[in-house]
Amino acid sequence: MAPLASRRRPRTTEHPVDEVLPLPRLALYGFQHVLAFYAGAVLVPVLLGSSLGLSRQELVYLINADLVTAGIATVIQAWGFWRIGSRLPLVQGATFTAVSPMIAIGQGAGGGTAGLLVVYGAVITAGLATFLLAPFAGRLAPYFPPVVTGTLLTVIGVTLIPVALQDVGGGAGLIGTPGYGDPSHLAYAVGTLLFILLVSRLGGPFLGSVAVLLGLVGGTLAAWLLGDADLGAVDQADWLGVSTPFHYGLPHFSLFPILAMVVVMMITAVETTGDVYAMGEITGRPVDGETVARALRADGVSTVLGGLFNSFPYVAFAENIGLVRITRVTSRFVVVAAGLFMIALGLVPKAGAVVASIPHPVLGGAAVAMFGMVATVGIQILARVDLKEERNALILAVSLGAAMLPTVVSPFFERMPTELRAVLGSGITLGSLTAVLLNLFFHGFTARRAREEIDWDALAEPDAPATR
């Protein structure tokens, strides 16, 4: 299937990024972005909600709150106002980097809605910190050379894969029961993953961009036909619902969870910086430090809104950056239209109920592919790093070991204070901190600019030279 952007763009004297397309095309291209975004967007609330033991009704609310806030965040980033928003076609979504820390924080606070309140206190504070530190974010780049950035992405993917595998077995709620690990669960997970692989292999660029979404739909449909998916909550859900601030109660502000979430936002700041420069290259619009600062302010504002409206930290979605590159539709107003679609979907609880009804094994099969791809990007970056140099090899080795400690040996930090466990209990946070600190220890404060040393386009070139 040919990309939707194959039609000729009308002539215009303005930059293509600022081009306002006719309404039908805006709607069509915008909805295409929603399709590419949707599967990844709903994974974060589903994974967090299931790990904290939320009820089906609470999970539906969480999904809808996430969609509404993601839509608002996308409009802020793409449209822009004052000195907030990059004014580039960047779609904002809840970051996977925060999944493991939020689960650790929520479980450390007792799980359920009580755990969510501590998570939201940390999210609001971290969003404010991101907004205030945005002008200085460029100065952080020397401390995130490719060896650190590649290690961080690898750590994120590797530590999230066990979360996906837990769902393959039937979900956290079945652990310790005879139903956990039932062969039918494995069949649904493997079937979903195979379907995604087939669509990616046989489908065109557009179908490939929504392969995960199609896999979730196909797996859920198969489970429903075989009587293993309960869609009763869809009938019970309302057609219209509005997310209200502090739905679960007033946030709780605890020191160590706040520190953990600030670390997460510093990591996502590096990710956002790379995304902004990558989008600048794709669209041909020059990007400078002020553009990055505006993008990070949008991240900060969106993350504060996430904490207020029962949602999550937000960052530019890499899946949609790839879609812009494939379709070559670079108008930021297409992404604004996508944001409006997200808001509309978030106001329909029935849509959230459908997502909440996805069986855990189906979700796990799709998540294995998505989280594995995150680790793959990290490995691609590390392939350009001189790992024969012992210090670089040690940064990677020790950081991976630190990340796997709470991931594989979950009771390891149980005797630690609850708030400290929120930091140490997250493999992503612990591994990321280790990578940053070891880089400072081995390489000092040498002037290294992560963006200049990571050529994102060169990741597809097999003979690109290694860099330290």
C-alpha positions in Angstrom: 0.0 0.0 0.0 1.5 3.3 -1.0 2.1 6.0 1.7 -0.7 8.4 2.2 1.7 11.2 1.3 2.3 10.0 -2.2 0.0 12.7 -3.6 1.7 15.9 -4.6 1.8 18.7 -2.0 0.2 22.0 -3.2 2.6 24.7 -4.0 3.2 27.2 -1.2 5.8 29.8 -0.3 5.8 28.9 3.4 7.9 26.2 5.0 6.3 22.8 4.6 6.2 22.4 8.4 3.9 25.4 8.6 1.7 24.4 5.7 -2.0 24.1 6.5 -3.4 21.3 4.4 -7.1 21.0 3.2 -9.3 19.7 6.0 -9.9 16.2 4.5 -6.2 15.6 4.2 -5.5 17.0 7.6 -8.1 14.6 9.1 -6.8 11.6 7.1 -3.1 12.1 7.8 -3.9 13.1 11.4 -5.9 9.8 12.0 -3.0 7.9 10.5 -0.7 9.3 13.2 -3.3 8.2 15.8 -3.2 4.7 14.5 0.6 4.6 14.7 0.5 6.1 18.2 -2.4 4.3 19.8 -1.0 0.9 20.7 2.1 2.4 22.4 0.0 5.0 24.1 -2.3 2.6 25.9 0.4 0.2 26.9 1.6 2.5 29.7 -1.7 2.9 31.6 -2.5 -0.8 31.1 0.9 -2.0 32.4 0.8 0.4 35.3 -2.8 -0.3 36.2 -2.4 -4.0 36.1 0.8 -3.9 38.2 -0.9 -1.8 40.9 -4.0 -4.0 41.0 -6.5 -1.4 39.7 -10.0 -2.4 39.0 -11.4 -2.6 35.5 -13.3 0.6 36.0 -10.2 2.4 37.3 -8.1 1.2 34.5 -10.7 2.4 31.9 -10.5 5.9 33.5 -6.7 5.8 33.5 -6.6 5.0 29.7 -9.1 7.8 28.8 -7.2 10.3 31.0 -4.0 9.3 29.2 -5.5 9.8 25.8 -6.9 13.2 26.6 -3.7 14.4 28.2 -1.6 13.0 25.3 -3.8 14.9 22.9 -3.4 18.2 24.8 0.3 17.6 25.0 0.6 16.9 21.3 -1.3 20.2 20.5 1.0 22.1 22.8 4.2 20.6 21.3 3.1 21.0 17.6 1.1 24.2 17.7 3.2 26.0 20.3 2.5 29.2 22.3 4.8 31.7 23.9 8.2 29.9 24.4 6.5 26.5 24.8 6.4 23.9 22.1 8.9 23.0 19.3 6.4 23.8 16.5 7.5 20.6 14.8 5.3 17.6 13.9 6.1 15.8 17.1 3.4 13.5 18.7 3.6 13.4 22.5 2.9 10.1 24.4 3.5 8.6 27.8 7.1 7.6 28.0 8.1 3.9 28.5 11.1 5.1 30.5 8.8 6.0 33.4 6.9 2.6 33.5 9.3 0.7 35.7 9.9 3.6 38.1 6.2 4.3 38.4 5.5 0.7 39.1 8.2 0.6 41.8 6.9 3.9 43.3 3.3 2.8 43.3 4.0 -0.7 44.7 6.3 0.8 47.4 3.4 3.0 48.4 1.0 0.1 48.8 -0.4 -0.3 45.3 -3.9 0.6 44.1 -5.0 4.2 44.1 -2.9 5.0 47.1 0.2 4.2 45.0 -1.1 6.3 42.2 -1.2 9.4 44.5 2.5 9.1 45.3 3.2 8.6 41.6 1.3 11.7 40.7 3.1 13.8 43.3 6.4 12.7 41.8 5.2 13.4 38.2 4.0 16.9 39.0 7.2 17.9 40.7 9.4 16.3 37.9 7.4 18.2 35.3 8.0 21.5 37.1 11.7 20.7 37.3 11.8 19.9 33.6 10.1 23.2 32.7 12.5 25.2 34.9 15.7 23.4 33.7 14.7 23.4 30.0 17.1 26.4 29.1 20.0 24.5 30.6 19.3 21.1 29.0 21.8 21.7 26.3 24.5 21.7 28.9 23.6 18.2 29.9 24.5 16.8 26.5 28.3 16.3 27.3 27.3 13.9 30.0 25.3 11.7 27.7 27.7 10.5 25.0 26.7 7.5 22.8 28.0 5.0 25.3 25.6 6.4 27.9 22.6 6.9 25.6 23.0 3.5 24.0 23.3 1.9 27.5 20.2 3.8 28.7 18.0 2.7 25.8 19.3 -0.9 26.1 18.5 -0.9 29.8 15.0 0.5 29.2 14.2 -2.3 26.7 15.8 -5.1 28.7 14.1 -4.2 32.0 10.7 -3.7 30.4 10.7 -7.1 28.6 10.1 -9.0 31.9 7.0 -6.9 32.4 5.7 -8.0 29.0 6.6 -11.6 29.8 4.6 -11.4 33.0 1.6 -10.6 30.9 2.4 -13.5 28.6 1.9 -15.8 31.6 -1.5 -14.3 32.3 -0.8 -11.1 34.1 0.5 -10.1 37.6 -2.9 -10.9 39.1 -2.6 -14.6 38.4 0.9 -15.1 39.8 0.8 -17.8 42.4 -2.4 -19.3 41.1 -2.8 -22.5 38.9 -4.0 -20.3 36.0 -0.6 -18.5 35.6 1.4 -19.9 32.7 -1.5 -21.8 31.2 -0.6 -23.1 27.7 -3.5 -21.1 26.2 -1.9 -17.9 27.4 1.3 -18.7 25.6 -0.7 -19.6 22.5 -2.4 -16.1 22.5 0.9 -14.3 23.1 2.8 -16.2 20.4 -0.1 -15.9 18.0 -0.2 -12.1 18.5 3.5 -11.8 18.0 3.5 -13.9 14.9 0.7 -11.9 13.5 2.6 -8.6 14.1 5.7 -10.1 12.4 3.6 -11.2 9.4 2.0 -7.8 8.9 5.5 -6.2 9.2 6.9 -8.6 6.7 4.1 -8.7 4.1 2.4 -5.3 4.6 3.4 -2.0 3.1 4.9 1.0 5.0 1.5 2.1 6.3 0.4 -1.4 7.5 3.9 -1.9 9.0 3.4 1.3 11.0 0.2 0.0 12.6 1.3 -3.7 12.9 1.2 -3.7 16.7 -2.3 -2.2 16.7 -3.5 -4.8 14.2 -1.9 -7.5 16.4 -3.7 -6.3 19.5 -7.0 -6.2 17.6 -6.5 -9.6 16.0 -5.4 -11.3 19.2 -8.3 -9.8 21.2 -10.8 -10.8 18.5 -9.5 -14.4 18.5 -9.7 -14.5 22.3 -13.3 -13.2 22.2 -14.4 -15.8 19.6 -12.9 -18.5 21.7 -14.6 -17.2 24.9 -11.4 -16.0 26.6 -12.0 -12.2 26.4 -14.7 -10.5 28.4 -16.0 -7.4 26.6 -18.9 -6.9 29.1 -17.2 -3.7 30.4 -17.7 -2.1 27.0 -21.4 -2.3 27.3 -21.4 -0.9 30.8 -19.1 2.0 29.9 -20.6 5.4 29.1 -20.3 7.0 25.7 -19.1 10.3 27.1 -16.9 11.0 30.1 -14.6 13.8 31.2 -11.3 13.4 33.1 -11.3 15.7 36.1 -8.2 16.9 38.1 -7.3 14.8 41.2 -9.8 12.1 40.3 -8.1 9.7 42.8 -7.5 12.3 45.5 -4.8 14.9 46.2 -1.2 13.8 45.2 1.3 12.8 47.9 4.7 14.3 47.6 7.6 12.1 48.8 11.3 12.9 48.4 12.7 9.7 47.0 9.9 9.1 44.5 10.3 12.7 43.3 14.1 12.1 42.9 13.4 9.0 40.9 11.0 10.7 38.6 13.3 13.7 38.1 16.0 11.2 37.0 13.5 9.8 34.5 12.7 13.2 33.1 16.4 14.0 32.7 16.7 10.8 30.7 13.7 11.7 28.6 15.2 15.2 28.1 18.1 13.5 26.2 15.5 11.5 24.2 13.5 14.6 23.4 16.7 16.5 22.3 17.5 13.7 19.9 13.9 13.6 18.6 13.8 17.3 18.0 17.1 17.3 16.0 16.0 14.2 14.1 12.7 15.9 13.2 14.6 19.0 12.1 16.6 16.9 9.7 13.5 15.1 8.3 11.5 18.3 7.8 14.4 20.6 6.8 13.7 23.1 9.5 16.8 24.4 11.3 16.9 23.5 15.0 18.8 25.4 17.6 19.1 25.4 21.4 16.0 27.5 21.8 14.0 25.0 19.8 15.1 22.2 22.1 14.3 24.4 25.1 10.8 25.0 23.8 10.3 21.3 23.3 11.5 20.5 26.8 9.2 23.2 28.3 6.3 21.5 26.5 7.4 18.2 28.0 7.4 19.8 31.4 4.0 21.4 31.0 2.5 18.2 29.6 4.0 16.2 32.5 2.5 18.6 35.1 -0.9 18.2 33.3 -0.4 14.5 33.5 0.0 14.6 37.2 -3.0 16.9 37.6 -5.3 14.9 35.3 -4.4 11.4 36.5 -1.9 10.6 33.7 1.9 10.3 33.1 5.1 11.9 32.0 5.2 12.8 28.3 7.8 12.7 25.5 7.9 12.7 21.7 6.9 9.4 20.3 9.6 7.8 18.1 7.0 5.7 16.2 5.4 8.9 14.8 8.8 10.4 13.9 9.3 7.3 11.7 5.8 7.8 10.2 6.7 11.4 9.2 9.9 10.1 7.5 8.0 7.4 5.7 5.1 9.5 4.5 7.0 12.8 4.0 4.0 14.7 5.3 5.8 17.3 7.4 3.0 19.7 8.3 2.8 20.2 12.1 -0.9 20.9 11.7 -1.4 17.3 10.7 -0.1 16.4 14.2 -2.3 19.0 15.8 -5.2 17.2 14.1 -4.0 14.0 15.5 -3.9 15.6 19.0 -7.6 16.6 18.6 -8.5 13.0 17.6 -6.8 11.8 20.7 -8.7 14.2 22.9 -12.0 13.0 21.2 -11.1 9.4 21.8 -10.2 10.1 25.4 -13.7 11.5 26.0 -15.3 8.2 25.0 -15.0 5.7 27.9 -16.2 2.9 25.7 -12.9 3.2 23.7 -11.0 2.9 27.0 -13.1 -0.1 28.0 -12.2 -1.9 24.7 -8.5 -1.4 25.5 -8.9 -2.5 29.1 -10.5 -5.7 27.8 -7.4 -6.8 25.9 -6.3 -10.1 27.4 -3.0 -10.0 29.2 -1.3 -12.6 27.0 -2.3 -10.7 23.9 -0.9 -7.5 25.4 2.3 -9.3 26.4 2.9 -10.7 23.0 2.7 -7.2 21.5 4.8 -5.6 24.3 7.6 -8.1 23.7 8.0 -6.7 20.2 7.7 -3.1 21.2 10.1 -3.3 24.2 12.5 -5.4 22.3 12.7 -2.7 19.6 13.6 -0.1 22.3 16.5 -2.3 23.3 17.5 -2.8 19.7 17.8 1.0 19.1 20.2 1.0 22.1 22.2 -1.8 20.7 22.4 0.0 17.3 23.9 3.0 19.1 26.3 0.9 21.0 27.5 -0.8 17.8 29.0 2.6 16.9 30.8 2.8 20.3 34.4 1.6 20.7 33.6 -1.2 23.2 37.2 -2.5 22.8 38.1 0.5 25.0 37.8 -1.0 28.5 36.2 2.0 30.2 33.3 2.0 27.7 32.9 -1.7 28.1 32.7 -1.4 31.9 30.1 1.4 31.7 27.9 -0.9 29.7 28.6 -4.1 31.7 28.1 -2.6 35.2 25.1 -0.6 34.2 23.3 -3.7 32.8 24.2 -5.6 36.0 22.8 -2.8 38.1 19.6 -2.7 36.0 19.0 -6.4 36.2 19.4 -6.5 40.0 15.9 -5.3 41.0 14.5 -6.7 37.7 15.6 -10.3 38.4 15.9 -10.3 42.2 12.8 -8.3 43.1 13.0 -8.8 46.9 16.6 -7.6 47.0 15.7 -4.1 48.4 12.7 -5.1 50.5 14.5 -4.1 53.7 15.2 -0.6 52.5 13.0 2.3 53.5 9.9 2.5 51.4 10.8 5.8 49.7 14.3 4.7 48.9 13.0 1.5 47.5 11.1 3.6 44.9 14.5 4.5 43.5 16.5 1.3 43.9 13.5 -0.9 43.0 13.5 0.4 39.4 16.0 -1.2 37.1 15.7 1.7 34.6 16.5 4.3 37.3 19.3 2.3 38.9 20.9 1.3 35.6 20.6 4.8 34.2 22.2 6.4 37.2 25.0 3.9 37.1 25.7 4.7 33.5 25.8 8.4 34.0 28.0 8.2 37.2 30.4 5.7 35.6 30.8 7.9 32.5 31.7 10.9 34.8 34.1 8.7 36.8 35.9 7.3 33.7 35.7 10.2 31.3 35.4 13.2 33.6 33.7 16.4 32.4 35.1 16.3 28.8 33.2 18.2 26.3 31.1 15.6 24.4 28.0 16.5 22.6 25.7 13.4 22.4 23.7 14.7 19.5 26.7 15.4 17.3 28.2 12.0 18.0 25.0 10.0 17.5 24.1 10.2 13.8 20.5 8.8 13.9 20.4 8.5 10.2 23.7 6.5 10.2 22.2 3.8 12.4 20.9 2.2 9.2 24.4 2.2 7.6 26.3 -1.0 8.4 29.8 0.5 7.9 29.5 3.6 10.0 32.6 4.2 12.1 32.7 3.5 15.8 32.7 6.4 18.3 33.5 6.6 21.9 
